Amino acid sequence: MNESVNESAEPEASPAPAVPAPARRPVGRTVAVALLALAVVGGVGFTAVTVAGADRDPGKPVFAFPKASEGGGRGESLQNDQQGRDVSGLRGLLMPYEWGGSHGYAQGPDIGEFGPDVALDGREATALRKQEIHGLPPTTRRALDQVIDKEHIRGMAMRSYAPFNNEYGGLDKPFTLTFELVRMANRDSVRELSTGRNKFFDALGVFPRGPEIPGHKEAACFRMPRTGDAKIDRMVCSASVGDVLVTVNAAGTRPLDTDAIAVFVGRQLDRIKDKDPGKAV
């Protein structure tokens, strides 16, 4: 029996395997990684909030920081009553609260486990920095401990602000600011840390540039990218003035009034130069 065979028929080609699309890291995860890396490599910035929210091993020693003052008051009396001795002179460089006029900047929220106004000496600030990296692998942590020791931190001061307008009976613009000043022995290190932060944010490519700070080309601000339906907007600014590393964190409802924030940041940097001319050159 003859069987007809179609010799011209070709075997059916198998479909080529689909090439998987390159994995795309969610923006939210990128932001979290960036902020953690910034906290580790960029100086003391974000330290207070990070340490306050961290889970701690109860068997590990934790540096005992001074507690926030329970006293009330306003103006200089309030700031003088707050925790910590200003051995580094940084508290006097921070913008004072403006209580007297029809509008200005009043006391903001607590900063992590601290109150809205705190000064730490070099030993306390260094300990706070090291607490921040406590959860890293031992080898990495020991290496970073050595880096922190070489920073020779002399002191730190932090203060939070909230804008107000008495003509409208409350907040003028819905945002808060936290300023952090860190004094180090080596001003070259301060400049490198600030520049490194800014380059780091630029390199990630997910943080839009914020407004320029008038009169301070060395300063840079970056906006946090919007994720999902988040209603809170954030911006971080970094600058160096002599031996002082300046970090500013702003948060508020969208859209954040970045222009008003940039003006206030510029006033703060001007104040450091004016009140500390010998060290801010």
Number of C-alpha atoms within 10 A of each C-alpha: 3 4 5 6 7 7 6 6 7 7 6 6 6 6 6 6 6 6 6 6 6 6 6 6 8 9 16 14 11 15 18 11 12 17 17 17 13 19 19 21 17 21 23 26 26 24 21 20 15 20 19 15 10 12 10 14 10 7 6 8 9 13 12 9 15 16 13 17 17 9 9 10 10 14 14 10 11 15 21 17 18 21 20 21 17 17 14 19 17 23 25 16 18 21 18 17 21 17 14 8 10 12 18 17 22 19 23 19 16 17 19 15 16 22 19 21 28 27 27 25 22 19 15 20 23 21 18 22 26 23 21 22 21 21 14 12 9 11 9 12 17 15 10 18 18 11 13 19 13 13 18 16 25 22 26 29 26 24 27 24 24 19 22 22 16 12 10 10 10 12 17 16 15 16 23 21 25 22 22 27 27 27 28 22 15 15 20 12 19 25 18 14 21 25 18 17 22 22 12 16 21 14 10 11 9 17 20 14 18 17 17 19 22 15 11 15 9 15 22 22 23 20 20 19 17 16 14 8 6 10 11 15 19 21 22 20 26 24 27 26 25 21 22 29 25 26 24 22 19 21 19 17 15 14 12 19 16 19 13 12 22 19 14 17 25 16 16 18 23 18 16 22 16 12 13 18 12 9 14 17 10
